[in-house]
Amino acid sequence: MFTGSLTADLLLGDVHSLKGKRAVVRPIVAELRRRFAVAAAEVGGQDLHRRAQVGVATVAGDAGQVTEVLDACERLLAERPEVTLLSTHRQLIAGDDF
């Protein structure tokens, strides 16, 4: 069993309020959950208007499958026109490491 996580630092486009930020971040998190069956949430930068950190976690029996899912999530974030993907951090944990 392998667990993988991805934390993505995003710069939001034309956003001037926390309400506007929610309108951008919520659909992204929902799409990650729906398309890839992962746990996803805004995990940092909640008080900043133009920055967000989105965290994604997944579990699979194979490290390659975890990597594929995280790669797909990262691609989705990079391809969204309303955000700029500034950086990502990944972690892969084998079941023996729990």
Biopython code that builds the backbone (N, CA, C, O; Angstrom):
import numpy as np
from Bio.PDB.StructureBuilder import StructureBuilder

atoms = [
    (1, "MET", "N", (0.850, -1.173, 0.000)),
    (1, "MET", "CA", (0.000, 0.000, 0.000)),
    (1, "MET", "C", (0.898, 1.240, 0.000)),
    (1, "MET", "O", (1.856, 1.325, 0.769)),
    (2, "PHE", "N", (0.579, 2.187, -0.862)),
    (2, "PHE", "CA", (1.346, 3.420, -0.973)),
    (2, "PHE", "C", (0.408, 4.612, -0.841)),
    (2, "PHE", "O", (-0.717, 4.601, -1.340)),
    (3, "THR", "N", (0.896, 5.629, -0.164)),
    (3, "THR", "CA", (0.176, 6.884, -0.024)),
    (3, "THR", "C", (1.017, 7.970, -0.678)),
    (3, "THR", "O", (2.232, 8.023, -0.484)),
    (4, "GLY", "N", (0.376, 8.829, -1.444)),
    (4, "GLY", "CA", (1.080, 9.929, -2.078)),
    (4, "GLY", "C", (0.353, 11.229, -1.832)),
    (4, "GLY", "O", (-0.874, 11.274, -1.754)),
    (5, "SER", "N", (1.138, 12.288, -1.710)),
    (5, "SER", "CA", (0.529, 13.606, -1.545)),
    (5, "SER", "C", (1.237, 14.613, -2.446)),
    (5, "SER", "O", (2.421, 14.485, -2.758)),
    (6, "LEU", "N", (0.478, 15.598, -2.842)),
    (6, "LEU", "CA", (0.963, 16.679, -3.685)),
    (6, "LEU", "C", (0.459, 17.976, -3.080)),
    (6, "LEU", "O", (-0.731, 18.113, -2.798)),
    (7, "THR", "N", (1.352, 18.920, -2.882)),
    (7, "THR", "CA", (0.966, 20.260, -2.456)),
    (7, "THR", "C", (1.376, 21.217, -3.557)),
    (7, "THR", "O", (2.542, 21.255, -3.949)),
    (8, "ALA", "N", (0.423, 21.991, -4.058)),
    (8, "ALA", "CA", (0.663, 22.903, -5.170)),
    (8, "ALA", "C", (0.450, 24.344, -4.708)),
    (8, "ALA", "O", (-0.561, 24.662, -4.083)),
    (9, "ASP", "N", (1.401, 25.196, -5.019)),
    (9, "ASP", "CA", (1.308, 26.623, -4.719)),
    (9, "ASP", "C", (0.817, 27.318, -5.982)),
    (9, "ASP", "O", (1.463, 27.249, -7.028)),
    (10, "LEU", "N", (-0.329, 27.987, -5.882)),
    (10, "LEU", "CA", (-0.965, 28.604, -7.039)),
    (10, "LEU", "C", (-1.019, 30.122, -6.902)),
    (10, "LEU", "O", (-1.243, 30.655, -5.815)),
    (11, "LEU", "N", (-0.811, 30.798, -8.015)),
    (11, "LEU", "CA", (-1.032, 32.243, -8.111)),
    (11, "LEU", "C", (-2.319, 32.413, -8.906)),
    (11, "LEU", "O", (-2.431, 31.932, -10.033)),
    (12, "LEU", "N", (-3.284, 33.099, -8.314)),
    (12, "LEU", "CA", (-4.581, 33.280, -8.955)),
    (12, "LEU", "C", (-4.550, 34.509, -9.842)),
    (12, "LEU", "O", (-3.829, 35.469, -9.572)),
    (13, "GLY", "N", (-5.330, 34.469, -10.889)),
    (13, "GLY", "CA", (-5.382, 35.574, -11.845)),
    (13, "GLY", "C", (-6.061, 36.808, -11.279)),
    (13, "GLY", "O", (-5.645, 37.325, -10.242)),
    (14, "ASP", "N", (-7.084, 37.277, -11.939)),
    (14, "ASP", "CA", (-7.760, 38.535, -11.615)),
    (14, "ASP", "C", (-8.733, 38.341, -10.450)),
    (14, "ASP", "O", (-9.947, 38.280, -10.644)),
    (15, "VAL", "N", (-8.184, 38.245, -9.244)),
    (15, "VAL", "CA", (-8.985, 38.028, -8.035)),
    (15, "VAL", "C", (-8.715, 39.187, -7.075)),
    (15, "VAL", "O", (-7.564, 39.535, -6.813)),
    (16, "HIS", "N", (-9.798, 39.780, -6.554)),
    (16, "HIS", "CA", (-9.632, 40.953, -5.691)),
    (16, "HIS", "C", (-10.255, 40.787, -4.315)),
    (16, "HIS", "O", (-10.265, 41.729, -3.522)),
    (17, "SER", "N", (-10.774, 39.601, -4.022)),
    (17, "SER", "CA", (-11.393, 39.378, -2.720)),
    (17, "SER", "C", (-11.313, 37.896, -2.380)),
    (17, "SER", "O", (-11.051, 37.057, -3.243)),
    (18, "LEU", "N", (-11.543, 37.591, -1.113)),
    (18, "LEU", "CA", (-11.571, 36.193, -0.699)),
    (18, "LEU", "C", (-12.755, 35.461, -1.326)),
    (18, "LEU", "O", (-12.671, 34.266, -1.609)),
    (19, "LYS", "N", (-13.855, 36.177, -1.543)),
    (19, "LYS", "CA", (-15.013, 35.582, -2.206)),
    (19, "LYS", "C", (-14.665, 35.209, -3.647)),
    (19, "LYS", "O", (-15.038, 34.137, -4.122)),
    (20, "GLY", "N", (-13.957, 36.088, -4.331)),
    (20, "GLY", "CA", (-13.507, 35.802, -5.693)),
    (20, "GLY", "C", (-12.532, 34.638, -5.727)),
    (20, "GLY", "O", (-12.551, 33.823, -6.650)),
    (21, "LYS", "N", (-11.681, 34.569, -4.713)),
    (21, "LYS", "CA", (-10.737, 33.455, -4.608)),
    (21, "LYS", "C", (-11.482, 32.134, -4.474)),
    (21, "LYS", "O", (-11.153, 31.160, -5.151)),
    (22, "ARG", "N", (-12.479, 32.098, -3.606)),
    (22, "ARG", "CA", (-13.280, 30.878, -3.427)),
    (22, "ARG", "C", (-13.915, 30.440, -4.741)),
    (22, "ARG", "O", (-13.996, 29.248, -5.036)),
    (23, "ALA", "N", (-14.361, 31.412, -5.521)),
    (23, "ALA", "CA", (-15.001, 31.107, -6.799)),
    (23, "ALA", "C", (-14.032, 30.461, -7.789)),
    (23, "ALA", "O", (-14.463, 29.768, -8.711)),
    (24, "VAL", "N", (-12.743, 30.679, -7.612)),
    (24, "VAL", "CA", (-11.733, 30.064, -8.473)),
    (24, "VAL", "C", (-11.265, 28.723, -7.899)),
    (24, "VAL", "O", (-11.153, 27.739, -8.631)),
    (25, "VAL", "N", (-10.993, 28.684, -6.596)),
    (25, "VAL", "CA", (-10.376, 27.509, -5.978)),
    (25, "VAL", "C", (-11.367, 26.349, -5.813)),
    (25, "VAL", "O", (-11.008, 25.196, -6.054)),
    (26, "ARG", "N", (-12.593, 26.638, -5.411)),
    (26, "ARG", "CA", (-13.567, 25.565, -5.169)),
    (26, "ARG", "C", (-13.816, 24.663, -6.379)),
    (26, "ARG", "O", (-13.833, 23.441, -6.227)),
    (27, "PRO", "N", (-14.010, 25.228, -7.580)),
    (27, "PRO", "CA", (-14.212, 24.351, -8.743)),
    (27, "PRO", "C", (-12.978, 23.507, -9.081)),
    (27, "PRO", "O", (-13.108, 22.382, -9.563)),
    (28, "ILE", "N", (-11.798, 24.043, -8.831)),
    (28, "ILE", "CA", (-10.575, 23.291, -9.088)),
    (28, "ILE", "C", (-10.493, 22.089, -8.144)),
    (28, "ILE", "O", (-10.213, 20.972, -8.578)),
    (29, "VAL", "N", (-10.737, 22.321, -6.867)),
    (29, "VAL", "CA", (-10.709, 21.245, -5.875)),
    (29, "VAL", "C", (-11.779, 20.206, -6.202)),
    (29, "VAL", "O", (-11.525, 19.004, -6.114)),
    (30, "ALA", "N", (-12.965, 20.660, -6.576)),
    (30, "ALA", "CA", (-14.048, 19.735, -6.921)),
    (30, "ALA", "C", (-13.692, 18.892, -8.146)),
    (30, "ALA", "O", (-13.983, 17.696, -8.178)),
    (31, "GLU", "N", (-13.074, 19.495, -9.140)),
    (31, "GLU", "CA", (-12.690, 18.747, -10.339)),
    (31, "GLU", "C", (-11.612, 17.714, -10.029)),
    (31, "GLU", "O", (-11.660, 16.600, -10.551)),
    (32, "LEU", "N", (-10.639, 18.066, -9.188)),
    (32, "LEU", "CA", (-9.621, 17.093, -8.781)),
    (32, "LEU", "C", (-10.271, 15.884, -8.111)),
    (32, "LEU", "O", (-9.941, 14.740, -8.423)),
    (33, "ARG", "N", (-11.189, 16.145, -7.200)),
    (33, "ARG", "CA", (-11.878, 15.057, -6.497)),
    (33, "ARG", "C", (-12.669, 14.180, -7.467)),
    (33, "ARG", "O", (-12.601, 12.952, -7.409)),
    (34, "ARG", "N", (-13.414, 14.825, -8.349)),
    (34, "ARG", "CA", (-14.305, 14.104, -9.256)),
    (34, "ARG", "C", (-13.534, 13.297, -10.298)),
    (34, "ARG", "O", (-13.834, 12.124, -10.520)),
    (35, "ARG", "N", (-12.554, 13.910, -10.931)),
    (35, "ARG", "CA", (-11.849, 13.244, -12.033)),
    (35, "ARG", "C", (-10.884, 12.167, -11.582)),
    (35, "ARG", "O", (-10.686, 11.178, -12.288)),
    (36, "PHE", "N", (-10.271, 12.345, -10.399)),
    (36, "PHE", "CA", (-9.197, 11.436, -10.006)),
    (36, "PHE", "C", (-9.472, 10.668, -8.719)),
    (36, "PHE", "O", (-8.612, 9.908, -8.272)),
    (37, "ALA", "N", (-10.633, 10.840, -8.116)),
    (37, "ALA", "CA", (-10.999, 10.135, -6.875)),
    (37, "ALA", "C", (-9.920, 10.289, -5.810)),
    (37, "ALA", "O", (-9.481, 9.308, -5.208)),
    (38, "VAL", "N", (-9.496, 11.533, -5.585)),
    (38, "VAL", "CA", (-8.486, 11.843, -4.575)),
    (38, "VAL", "C", (-9.116, 12.698, -3.476)),
    (38, "VAL", "O", (-10.203, 13.250, -3.643)),
    (39, "ALA", "N", (-8.422, 12.792, -2.370)),
    (39, "ALA", "CA", (-8.786, 13.773, -1.350)),
    (39, "ALA", "C", (-8.095, 15.071, -1.749)),
    (39, "ALA", "O", (-6.892, 15.071, -2.006)),
    (40, "ALA", "N", (-8.827, 16.168, -1.804)),
    (40, "ALA", "CA", (-8.253, 17.449, -2.215)),
    (40, "ALA", "C", (-8.891, 18.569, -1.409)),
    (40, "ALA", "O", (-10.080, 18.528, -1.096)),
    (41, "ALA", "N", (-8.075, 19.581, -1.075)),
    (41, "ALA", "CA", (-8.570, 20.716, -0.304)),
    (41, "ALA", "C", (-7.598, 21.879, -0.422)),
    (41, "ALA", "O", (-6.428, 21.699, -0.761)),
    (42, "GLU", "N", (-8.100, 23.070, -0.137)),
    (42, "GLU", "CA", (-7.211, 24.220, 0.014)),
    (42, "GLU", "C", (-6.550, 24.079, 1.376)),
    (42, "GLU", "O", (-7.237, 24.014, 2.395)),
    (43, "VAL", "N", (-5.230, 24.032, 1.403)),
    (43, "VAL", "CA", (-4.516, 23.739, 2.645)),
    (43, "VAL", "C", (-3.629, 24.870, 3.138)),
    (43, "VAL", "O", (-3.011, 24.751, 4.196)),
    (44, "GLY", "N", (-3.555, 25.955, 2.396)),
    (44, "GLY", "CA", (-2.718, 27.069, 2.838)),
    (44, "GLY", "C", (-3.062, 28.335, 2.092)),
    (44, "GLY", "O", (-3.700, 28.306, 1.039)),
    (45, "GLY", "N", (-2.630, 29.444, 2.654)),
    (45, "GLY", "CA", (-2.855, 30.739, 2.025)),
    (45, "GLY", "C", (-4.293, 31.202, 2.065)),
    (45, "GLY", "O", (-4.701, 32.011, 1.232)),
    (46, "GLN", "N", (-5.083, 30.704, 3.024)),
    (46, "GLN", "CA", (-6.503, 31.042, 3.053)),
    (46, "GLN", "C", (-6.773, 32.531, 3.236)),
    (46, "GLN", "O", (-7.818, 33.023, 2.811)),
    (47, "ASP", "N", (-5.855, 33.248, 3.855)),
    (47, "ASP", "CA", (-6.087, 34.674, 4.098)),
    (47, "ASP", "C", (-5.510, 35.568, 2.997)),
    (47, "ASP", "O", (-5.597, 36.792, 3.098)),
    (48, "LEU", "N", (-4.927, 34.986, 1.953)),
    (48, "LEU", "CA", (-4.359, 35.755, 0.846)),
    (48, "LEU", "C", (-5.311, 35.720, -0.339)),
    (48, "LEU", "O", (-5.886, 34.676, -0.646)),
    (49, "HIS", "N", (-5.481, 36.868, -1.011)),
    (49, "HIS", "CA", (-6.423, 36.953, -2.125)),
    (49, "HIS", "C", (-5.935, 36.251, -3.379)),
    (49, "HIS", "O", (-6.718, 35.583, -4.054)),
    (50, "ARG", "N", (-4.664, 36.386, -3.702)),
    (50, "ARG", "CA", (-4.181, 35.905, -4.993)),
    (50, "ARG", "C", (-3.306, 34.669, -4.912)),
    (50, "ARG", "O", (-2.741, 34.253, -5.923)),
    (51, "ARG", "N", (-3.180, 34.078, -3.746)),
    (51, "ARG", "CA", (-2.373, 32.860, -3.592)),
    (51, "ARG", "C", (-3.213, 31.780, -2.930)),
    (51, "ARG", "O", (-4.077, 32.063, -2.100)),
    (52, "ALA", "N", (-2.942, 30.542, -3.312)),
    (52, "ALA", "CA", (-3.624, 29.400, -2.698)),
    (52, "ALA", "C", (-2.685, 28.208, -2.718)),
    (52, "ALA", "O", (-1.876, 28.045, -3.630)),
    (53, "GLN", "N", (-2.809, 27.393, -1.707)),
    (53, "GLN", "CA", (-2.126, 26.106, -1.684)),
    (53, "GLN", "C", (-3.203, 25.034, -1.711)),
    (53, "GLN", "O", (-4.119, 25.030, -0.889)),
    (54, "VAL", "N", (-3.077, 24.132, -2.664)),
    (54, "VAL", "CA", (-4.028, 23.030, -2.795)),
    (54, "VAL", "C", (-3.276, 21.742, -2.497)),
    (54, "VAL", "O", (-2.198, 21.498, -3.039)),
    (55, "GLY", "N", (-3.855, 20.926, -1.631)),
    (55, "GLY", "CA", (-3.266, 19.644, -1.284)),
    (55, "GLY", "C", (-4.100, 18.513, -1.861)),
    (55, "GLY", "O", (-5.329, 18.574, -1.885)),
    (56, "VAL", "N", (-3.408, 17.480, -2.325)),
    (56, "VAL", "CA", (-4.049, 16.297, -2.910)),
    (56, "VAL", "C", (-3.413, 15.072, -2.266)),
    (56, "VAL", "O", (-2.197, 15.030, -2.076)),
    (57, "ALA", "N", (-4.226, 14.077, -1.929)),
    (57, "ALA", "CA", (-3.706, 12.825, -1.386)),
    (57, "ALA", "C", (-4.424, 11.657, -2.035)),
    (57, "ALA", "O", (-5.613, 11.727, -2.344)),
    (58, "THR", "N", (-3.672, 10.575, -2.236)),
    (58, "THR", "CA", (-4.240, 9.375, -2.827)),
    (58, "THR", "C", (-3.560, 8.142, -2.254)),
    (58, "THR", "O", (-2.440, 8.217, -1.748)),
    (59, "VAL", "N", (-4.240, 7.015, -2.336)),
    (59, "VAL", "CA", (-3.727, 5.737, -1.844)),
    (59, "VAL", "C", (-3.917, 4.699, -2.933)),
    (59, "VAL", "O", (-4.961, 4.657, -3.584)),
    (60, "ALA", "N", (-2.894, 3.850, -3.135)),
    (60, "ALA", "CA", (-2.994, 2.768, -4.119)),
    (60, "ALA", "C", (-2.063, 1.633, -3.704)),
    (60, "ALA", "O", (-1.192, 1.805, -2.851)),
    (61, "GLY", "N", (-2.260, 0.493, -4.313)),
    (61, "GLY", "CA", (-1.439, -0.667, -4.001)),
    (61, "GLY", "C", (-0.089, -0.646, -4.684)),
    (61, "GLY", "O", (0.775, -1.466, -4.377)),
    (62, "ASP", "N", (0.105, 0.293, -5.615)),
    (62, "ASP", "CA", (1.319, 0.339, -6.422)),
    (62, "ASP", "C", (1.850, 1.775, -6.461)),
    (62, "ASP", "O", (1.086, 2.719, -6.665)),
    (63, "ALA", "N", (3.157, 1.934, -6.263)),
    (63, "ALA", "CA", (3.763, 3.273, -6.275)),
    (63, "ALA", "C", (3.591, 3.948, -7.634)),
    (63, "ALA", "O", (3.409, 5.163, -7.705)),
    (64, "GLY", "N", (3.648, 3.167, -8.709)),
    (64, "GLY", "CA", (3.474, 3.727, -10.042)),
    (64, "GLY", "C", (2.101, 4.322, -10.244)),
    (64, "GLY", "O", (1.957, 5.361, -10.888)),
    (65, "GLN", "N", (1.090, 3.669, -9.697)),
    (65, "GLN", "CA", (-0.266, 4.185, -9.821)),
    (65, "GLN", "C", (-0.422, 5.494, -9.054)),
    (65, "GLN", "O", (-1.072, 6.421, -9.538)),
    (66, "VAL", "N", (0.165, 5.577, -7.869)),
    (66, "VAL", "CA", (0.126, 6.821, -7.094)),
    (66, "VAL", "C", (0.792, 7.942, -7.890)),
    (66, "VAL", "O", (0.265, 9.052, -7.965)),
    (67, "THR", "N", (1.941, 7.652, -8.480)),
    (67, "THR", "CA", (2.668, 8.650, -9.272)),
    (67, "THR", "C", (1.846, 9.109, -10.468)),
    (67, "THR", "O", (1.810, 10.300, -10.777)),
    (68, "GLU", "N", (1.186, 8.174, -11.142)),
    (68, "GLU", "CA", (0.348, 8.528, -12.298)),
    (68, "GLU", "C", (-0.784, 9.461, -11.907)),
    (68, "GLU", "O", (-1.060, 10.432, -12.613)),
    (69, "VAL", "N", (-1.437, 9.181, -10.801)),
    (69, "VAL", "CA", (-2.549, 10.017, -10.345)),
    (69, "VAL", "C", (-2.035, 11.415, -9.983)),
    (69, "VAL", "O", (-2.648, 12.414, -10.359)),
    (70, "LEU", "N", (-0.921, 11.490, -9.262)),
    (70, "LEU", "CA", (-0.382, 12.795, -8.881)),
    (70, "LEU", "C", (0.098, 13.566, -10.105)),
    (70, "LEU", "O", (-0.058, 14.786, -10.160)),
    (71, "ASP", "N", (0.680, 12.878, -11.090)),
    (71, "ASP", "CA", (1.074, 13.533, -12.343)),
    (71, "ASP", "C", (-0.141, 14.139, -13.037)),
    (71, "ASP", "O", (-0.093, 15.274, -13.510)),
    (72, "ALA", "N", (-1.230, 13.375, -13.093)),
    (72, "ALA", "CA", (-2.450, 13.865, -13.748)),
    (72, "ALA", "C", (-3.018, 15.071, -13.011)),
    (72, "ALA", "O", (-3.478, 16.022, -13.643)),
    (73, "CYS", "N", (-2.992, 15.040, -11.688)),
    (73, "CYS", "CA", (-3.478, 16.183, -10.901)),
    (73, "CYS", "C", (-2.621, 17.415, -11.155)),
    (73, "CYS", "O", (-3.141, 18.522, -11.300)),
    (74, "GLU", "N", (-1.314, 17.220, -11.207)),
    (74, "GLU", "CA", (-0.413, 18.347, -11.467)),
    (74, "GLU", "C", (-0.645, 18.929, -12.857)),
    (74, "GLU", "O", (-0.634, 20.147, -13.032)),
    (75, "ARG", "N", (-0.854, 18.066, -13.840)),
    (75, "ARG", "CA", (-1.150, 18.548, -15.198)),
    (75, "ARG", "C", (-2.433, 19.364, -15.225)),
    (75, "ARG", "O", (-2.490, 20.417, -15.859)),
    (76, "LEU", "N", (-3.466, 18.877, -14.534)),
    (76, "LEU", "CA", (-4.726, 19.607, -14.496)),
    (76, "LEU", "C", (-4.508, 21.013, -13.924)),
    (76, "LEU", "O", (-5.018, 21.994, -14.466)),
    (77, "LEU", "N", (-3.759, 21.103, -12.841)),
    (77, "LEU", "CA", (-3.495, 22.411, -12.226)),
    (77, "LEU", "C", (-2.685, 23.310, -13.161)),
    (77, "LEU", "O", (-2.957, 24.506, -13.263)),
    (78, "ALA", "N", (-1.703, 22.743, -13.836)),
    (78, "ALA", "CA", (-0.855, 23.532, -14.739)),
    (78, "ALA", "C", (-1.619, 24.035, -15.955)),
    (78, "ALA", "O", (-1.280, 25.073, -16.522)),
    (79, "GLU", "N", (-2.657, 23.294, -16.358)),
    (79, "GLU", "CA", (-3.407, 23.650, -17.566)),
    (79, "GLU", "C", (-4.546, 24.621, -17.308)),
    (79, "GLU", "O", (-5.139, 25.129, -18.260)),
    (80, "ARG", "N", (-4.870, 24.893, -16.055)),
    (80, "ARG", "CA", (-5.982, 25.803, -15.759)),
    (80, "ARG", "C", (-5.575, 27.234, -16.109)),
    (80, "ARG", "O", (-4.574, 27.728, -15.588)),
    (81, "PRO", "N", (-6.328, 27.909, -16.980)),
    (81, "PRO", "CA", (-5.939, 29.254, -17.418)),
    (81, "PRO", "C", (-6.078, 30.321, -16.332)),
    (81, "PRO", "O", (-5.422, 31.360, -16.400)),
    (82, "GLU", "N", (-6.927, 30.072, -15.331)),
    (82, "GLU", "CA", (-7.164, 31.104, -14.317)),
    (82, "GLU", "C", (-6.134, 31.099, -13.191)),
    (82, "GLU", "O", (-6.176, 31.962, -12.315)),
    (83, "VAL", "N", (-5.206, 30.137, -13.203)),
    (83, "VAL", "CA", (-4.165, 30.074, -12.180)),
    (83, "VAL", "C", (-2.811, 29.821, -12.830)),
    (83, "VAL", "O", (-2.721, 29.303, -13.942)),
    (84, "THR", "N", (-1.764, 30.200, -12.110)),
    (84, "THR", "CA", (-0.395, 29.875, -12.502)),
    (84, "THR", "C", (0.169, 28.950, -11.443)),
    (84, "THR", "O", (0.164, 29.279, -10.257)),
    (85, "LEU", "N", (0.652, 27.799, -11.863)),
    (85, "LEU", "CA", (1.252, 26.839, -10.947)),
    (85, "LEU", "C", (2.679, 27.292, -10.662)),
    (85, "LEU", "O", (3.540, 27.248, -11.541)),
    (86, "LEU", "N", (2.927, 27.730, -9.415)),
    (86, "LEU", "CA", (4.239, 28.257, -9.055)),
    (86, "LEU", "C", (5.204, 27.153, -8.638)),
    (86, "LEU", "O", (6.367, 27.165, -9.041)),
    (87, "SER", "N", (4.738, 26.207, -7.840)),
    (87, "SER", "CA", (5.604, 25.121, -7.385)),
    (87, "SER", "C", (4.753, 23.969, -6.875)),
    (87, "SER", "O", (3.571, 24.129, -6.573)),
    (88, "THR", "N", (5.385, 22.804, -6.787)),
    (88, "THR", "CA", (4.733, 21.642, -6.205)),
    (88, "THR", "C", (5.711, 20.921, -5.292)),
    (88, "THR", "O", (6.927, 21.025, -5.449)),
    (89, "HIS", "N", (5.161, 20.193, -4.344)),
    (89, "HIS", "CA", (5.946, 19.341, -3.452)),
    (89, "HIS", "C", (5.221, 18.011, -3.371)),
    (89, "HIS", "O", (4.009, 17.967, -3.159)),
    (90, "ARG", "N", (5.964, 16.925, -3.541)),
    (90, "ARG", "CA", (5.375, 15.588, -3.500)),
    (90, "ARG", "C", (5.993, 14.772, -2.381)),
    (90, "ARG", "O", (7.134, 14.978, -1.968)),
    (91, "GLN", "N", (5.181, 13.835, -1.913)),
    (91, "GLN", "CA", (5.663, 12.883, -0.925)),
    (91, "GLN", "C", (5.024, 11.534, -1.223)),
    (91, "GLN", "O", (3.819, 11.449, -1.464)),
    (92, "LEU", "N", (5.832, 10.482, -1.205)),
    (92, "LEU", "CA", (5.363, 9.126, -1.419)),
    (92, "LEU", "C", (5.777, 8.303, -0.203)),
    (92, "LEU", "O", (6.948, 8.289, 0.176)),
    (93, "ILE", "N", (4.808, 7.616, 0.408)),
    (93, "ILE", "CA", (5.083, 6.838, 1.605)),
    (93, "ILE", "C", (4.637, 5.402, 1.334)),
    (93, "ILE", "O", (3.498, 5.153, 0.939)),
    (94, "ALA", "N", (5.560, 4.466, 1.557)),
    (94, "ALA", "CA", (5.233, 3.049, 1.427)),
    (94, "ALA", "C", (4.508, 2.584, 2.676)),
    (94, "ALA", "O", (4.708, 3.145, 3.754)),
    (95, "GLY", "N", (3.671, 1.568, 2.546)),
    (95, "GLY", "CA", (2.893, 1.050, 3.666)),
    (95, "GLY", "C", (3.755, 0.640, 4.841)),
    (95, "GLY", "O", (3.310, 0.715, 5.987)),
    (96, "ASP", "N", (4.975, 0.208, 4.583)),
    (96, "ASP", "CA", (5.887, -0.188, 5.659)),
    (96, "ASP", "C", (6.326, 0.990, 6.509)),
    (96, "ASP", "O", (6.772, 0.806, 7.641)),
    (97, "ASP", "N", (6.202, 2.224, 5.966)),
    (97, "ASP", "CA", (6.678, 3.421, 6.655)),
    (97, "ASP", "C", (5.646, 4.012, 7.608)),
    (97, "ASP", "O", (5.959, 4.970, 8.314)),
    (98, "PHE", "N", (4.425, 3.475, 7.653)),
    (98, "PHE", "CA", (3.381, 4.036, 8.503)),
    (98, "PHE", "C", (3.704, 3.832, 9.938)),
    (98, "PHE", "O", (2.935, 4.240, 10.808)),
]
sb = StructureBuilder()
sb.init_structure("model")
sb.init_model(0)
sb.init_chain("A")
sb.init_seg("    ")
for serial, (resi, resn, name, xyz) in enumerate(atoms, 1):
    if name == "N":
        sb.init_residue(resn, " ", resi, " ")
    sb.init_atom(name, np.array(xyz, "f"), 0.0, 1.0, " ", f" {name:<3s}", serial, name[0])
structure = sb.get_structure()
